[in-house]
Amino acid sequence: MMKDLLSTKSEEKKKLILRTAMQLFAIKGVPATSMQEIADICGMSKGSLYLQFKSKEELEHSVFDYCYEMLQDHLLQVERQPELPPREKLCRQVEVLLNLVLELREFLMMQLKDWITNGDPNHKQHFIKKHNDQLFIFGKEKLISLYGIDISPYIADLLMLANGMISSYTQLLFHPQVAIETSRLASHLVDLLDVTAASLLRDRPQPLISEEILTGLSHKQPCRMQPSRHPLQVIKELKTASEDLLDDPRERKHVLESLQILEDEIAALRPRHAIINGMLGNLTDFWGLENQLLELKVLLQPYLNK
């Protein structure tokens, strides 16, 4: 009994640390939050904190684990309601997901801001993908239970549709001037899935993406050229580098103006290919900036392929 009591206290302490870290990460960002601050707010020594988590990187990863565990618990609570038909279960589970996104909004927005500013030094993308694999399996089972085994060839297409819609809903939830109930968004998504699934089962087109390809992408090691940084981060570095490396005021002004136009264009709703290509052309042949310009060109390819 004493061992169980100690184990329970240890788990409670760990949860306190995770919740405190999540709150501080949401307010200040991960880089600006120290382990000492977390320990102080938790009312423990930094040594006690390090007994639970060996580093801030481990703590950050554990926070993501904690978020996914919360999601999984909520999804299972809905799944364990036998009186609900499959469609109603899916609606409520999508609503659960969106409610959690809304609850964690500040934390998720700060994570995105950190990623744009600092890149992905702790490889969070790879860490998050592990959990996304579990959600892929869950989504596949839900679609088959709702639409039958004949929907199997179109699982990847429907999951891509659902993923894209949830990403769009998330942007709406993050917008301070938009107020839409998560239950309405969830119903809207399942309505779209119903219409799309019925069309696919009726017309039997060739699937756009097979389940094997989607599964392979999920488990494949990322390409070496896969960007782990946002273009805005590289533009910021180029601005600083041009101030330091370019002695000619006219050249420096030319580079800074081109970079500012690029920055504005990337932030636009519909970036214009000609503007991006033109500004990249303006930035060639400047000594000392070659490596960062090459990286920027790679990172901007998705904008040019839209």
C-alpha positions in Angstrom: 0.0 0.0 0.0 2.9 2.4 0.8 4.4 1.7 -2.6 1.1 2.5 -4.3 0.8 5.7 -2.3 4.3 6.8 -3.3 3.6 6.0 -6.9 0.4 8.0 -6.8 2.2 11.0 -5.3 4.9 10.8 -7.9 2.3 10.8 -10.7 0.5 13.8 -9.1 3.9 15.6 -9.0 4.6 14.8 -12.6 1.2 16.0 -13.7 1.7 19.3 -11.7 5.0 19.8 -13.5 3.5 19.1 -16.9 0.5 21.5 -16.4 2.8 24.2 -15.1 5.2 23.8 -18.0 2.4 23.9 -20.5 1.1 27.1 -19.0 4.5 28.8 -19.0 5.3 27.5 -22.5 1.9 29.0 -23.7 2.8 32.4 -22.1 6.5 32.7 -22.8 7.4 30.0 -25.2 9.8 27.1 -24.6 13.1 28.9 -25.2 12.2 31.7 -22.7 11.0 29.3 -20.0 13.6 28.0 -17.5 13.5 24.8 -15.5 14.1 27.0 -12.4 10.9 29.0 -13.1 8.9 25.8 -13.5 10.3 24.4 -10.2 9.6 27.7 -8.4 5.9 27.7 -9.4 5.6 24.0 -8.6 7.0 24.7 -5.1 9.9 22.3 -5.5 13.7 22.5 -5.9 15.2 22.3 -9.4 16.9 19.1 -8.3 13.5 17.5 -7.6 12.3 18.7 -11.0 15.3 17.0 -12.7 14.5 13.8 -10.9 11.2 13.7 -12.8 12.6 15.1 -16.2 16.3 14.9 -17.1 16.1 18.0 -19.4 13.8 20.7 -20.7 13.7 18.8 -24.1 12.4 15.7 -22.3 9.9 17.8 -20.4 8.7 19.4 -23.7 8.2 16.0 -25.3 6.4 14.8 -22.2 4.0 17.8 -22.5 3.1 16.6 -26.0 2.6 13.1 -24.7 0.3 14.5 -22.0 -1.8 16.4 -24.6 -2.2 13.2 -26.7 -3.1 11.2 -23.7 -5.8 13.7 -22.8 -7.1 13.4 -26.4 -7.0 9.6 -26.3 -8.8 9.5 -22.9 -11.6 11.8 -24.2 -12.0 9.7 -27.4 -12.2 6.5 -25.5 -14.9 7.9 -23.2 -17.1 8.5 -26.2 -16.1 5.1 -27.7 -17.3 3.4 -24.5 -20.9 4.7 -24.9 -22.6 1.7 -26.6 -25.9 3.5 -27.1 -24.4 5.9 -29.6 -24.5 4.8 -33.3 -21.1 5.0 -35.2 -22.0 8.3 -36.9 -22.9 10.1 -33.7 -19.7 8.7 -32.0 -17.6 10.1 -34.8 -19.4 13.5 -34.5 -18.7 13.7 -30.8 -15.1 12.5 -31.2 -14.4 15.2 -33.7 -16.0 17.7 -31.3 -13.8 16.4 -28.5 -10.7 16.9 -30.7 -11.7 20.5 -31.6 -12.6 21.3 -27.9 -9.1 20.2 -26.9 -7.6 22.3 -29.6 -9.6 25.3 -28.3 -8.5 24.5 -24.7 -4.8 24.4 -25.8 -5.1 27.3 -28.2 -2.5 29.5 -26.5 0.0 26.7 -26.1 -0.4 25.5 -29.7 -0.1 29.1 -31.1 3.1 29.7 -29.1 4.5 26.4 -30.3 3.9 27.6 -33.9 5.5 30.9 -33.2 8.5 29.2 -31.6 8.8 26.9 -34.7 8.7 29.9 -37.1 11.3 31.8 -35.0 13.6 29.1 -33.9 13.0 26.1 -36.3 12.7 22.6 -34.9 15.9 22.0 -32.8 14.2 19.4 -30.6 12.7 17.5 -33.6 9.2 17.9 -32.4 7.8 17.2 -35.9 9.2 13.6 -35.7 8.0 13.2 -32.1 4.4 14.4 -33.0 4.4 12.1 -36.1 4.5 9.1 -33.7 1.2 10.1 -32.2 -0.3 10.9 -35.6 0.4 7.3 -36.7 -1.9 6.2 -33.9 -4.6 8.7 -35.0 -4.3 7.3 -38.5 -5.2 3.8 -37.3 -8.0 5.2 -35.2 -9.4 7.1 -38.2 -9.2 4.1 -40.5 -11.2 2.0 -38.0 -13.8 4.8 -37.6 -14.3 5.2 -41.4 -14.8 1.4 -41.9 -17.3 1.2 -39.0 -19.2 4.1 -40.6 -19.1 3.3 -44.3 -18.3 -0.4 -44.4 -15.4 -2.4 -45.7 -16.0 -1.3 -49.3 -14.7 2.2 -48.4 -11.2 0.7 -47.7 -9.6 1.8 -51.1 -10.6 5.4 -50.3 -9.5 5.5 -46.6 -6.4 7.6 -47.4 -8.5 10.1 -49.5 -11.1 10.5 -46.8 -8.4 10.9 -44.1 -6.7 13.6 -46.1 -10.0 15.4 -46.5 -10.7 15.2 -42.8 -7.2 16.3 -41.9 -7.4 19.3 -44.2 -10.8 20.3 -42.8 -9.7 20.0 -39.2 -6.7 22.2 -40.0 -9.1 24.8 -41.5 -11.4 24.5 -38.5 -8.4 25.0 -36.2 -7.6 28.3 -38.0 -11.2 29.4 -37.4 -11.0 28.5 -33.7 -7.7 30.5 -33.4 -9.3 33.6 -34.9 -10.4 35.9 -32.1 -13.3 37.4 -34.1 -14.8 34.1 -35.2 -17.3 32.3 -32.9 -18.5 28.9 -34.1 -19.6 26.1 -31.9 -17.3 23.0 -32.1 -20.4 20.8 -32.3 -21.4 22.6 -35.5 -17.9 22.2 -37.0 -17.9 18.5 -36.1 -21.3 17.9 -37.8 -20.2 19.9 -40.8 -17.1 17.6 -41.2 -19.1 14.4 -40.9 -21.7 15.7 -43.4 -18.8 16.3 -45.9 -17.5 12.8 -45.2 -20.9 11.3 -45.8 -21.3 13.1 -49.1 -17.8 12.3 -50.3 -18.0 8.6 -49.2 -21.4 8.1 -50.9 -19.9 9.6 -54.2 -16.8 7.4 -54.0 -18.8 4.2 -53.3 -21.3 5.1 -56.1 -18.8 6.1 -58.9 -15.8 3.9 -57.8 -13.1 6.3 -59.2 -9.4 5.5 -58.9 -8.2 6.5 -55.4 -6.0 9.6 -55.5 -3.7 8.1 -52.8 -3.5 4.5 -51.7 -3.5 3.5 -48.1 0.0 1.9 -48.7 1.4 5.2 -49.8 -0.1 7.1 -46.9 1.2 4.5 -44.4 4.6 4.6 -46.1 4.8 8.4 -45.8 3.8 8.1 -42.2 6.6 5.7 -41.3 9.3 6.8 -43.8 12.2 8.8 -42.5 12.0 12.4 -43.6 13.9 13.4 -46.7 17.2 15.2 -45.9 15.9 18.2 -47.7 12.6 18.3 -45.8 12.5 21.8 -44.3 12.6 21.9 -40.5 12.5 25.7 -40.6 10.0 28.3 -41.8 11.0 30.7 -44.7 10.4 33.7 -42.4 13.1 32.5 -40.1 15.6 32.4 -42.9 14.5 35.8 -44.2 15.1 37.2 -40.7 18.6 35.7 -40.6 19.3 37.1 -44.1 18.3 40.6 -43.0 20.7 40.4 -40.1 23.5 38.9 -42.2 23.1 41.6 -44.9 23.5 44.3 -42.3 26.8 42.7 -41.2 28.2 41.5 -44.5 27.3 44.1 -47.1 29.3 47.3 -46.9 27.8 49.0 -49.9 24.7 50.9 -48.6 23.0 50.6 -52.0 23.5 46.8 -52.1 22.3 46.5 -48.5 19.2 48.6 -49.2 18.5 46.5 -52.3 18.7 43.2 -50.4 16.6 44.4 -47.4 13.9 45.8 -49.7 13.8 42.5 -51.6 13.6 40.5 -48.4 10.8 42.7 -47.0 8.8 42.2 -50.2 9.3 38.4 -50.0 8.2 38.4 -46.4 5.0 40.3 -47.2 4.3 38.1 -50.2 4.7 34.9 -48.1 2.3 36.3 -45.5 -0.3 37.1 -48.2 -3.4 35.0 -48.7 -2.4 34.1 -52.3 1.4 34.5 -52.8 2.3 35.5 -56.3 4.8 33.3 -58.1 6.2 36.1 -60.2 6.9 38.3 -57.2 8.6 35.5 -55.3 10.7 34.5 -58.3 11.6 38.1 -59.0 12.8 38.8 -55.5 14.8 35.6 -55.4 16.4 36.8 -58.7 17.2 40.1 -57.0 19.1 38.3 -54.2 21.5 36.3 -56.3 25.2 37.0 -56.4 25.6 38.6 -53.0 28.8 37.4 -51.4 28.4 35.7 -48.0 24.7 35.0 -48.3 24.9 32.0 -50.7 24.1 29.2 -48.3 21.1 31.0 -46.7 19.7 32.0 -50.1 20.0 28.4 -51.3 18.1 27.2 -48.2 15.5 29.9 -48.7 14.9 28.8 -52.3 14.3 25.2 -51.2 11.9 26.4 -48.5 9.9 28.6 -50.9 9.3 25.7 -53.4 5.9 24.8 -51.8 4.8 28.4 -52.4 5.8 28.2 -56.0 4.0 24.9 -56.5 0.6 26.2 -55.3 
